């Protein structure tokens, strides 16, 4: 099977992403320990590379790692799974925040009841 990127390239993509978006943990330089390849993975078109960032002294519930999910086809990070398996996308800006008027319209009655 022919991939677009290698395990080493996936590792480099993940390391740059981790640094830029402050993903917690430590990524091993040993691709045998930190990089996994999948022919298919949730919300990724085509092949996927998973790069593990291990948490030191994990004081949270859940796993002891963050997982950086990389699309082989795009050669970029799709999302990050936190230690609880919840997907995060720090590289995607929030497109719409509520204005004061919109907030009042949505939550205004709730505040009056309390």
ABEGO torsion letter per residue (X at the ends): XBBABBAAAAAAAAAAAAAAAGBBEBBBABAAAABBBBABBBGBBEBBBBBBBBBBGBABBEBABBBBBBBAAAGBBABBBBAAGBBBBAABBBABBBBAAAAAAAAAAAAAAX
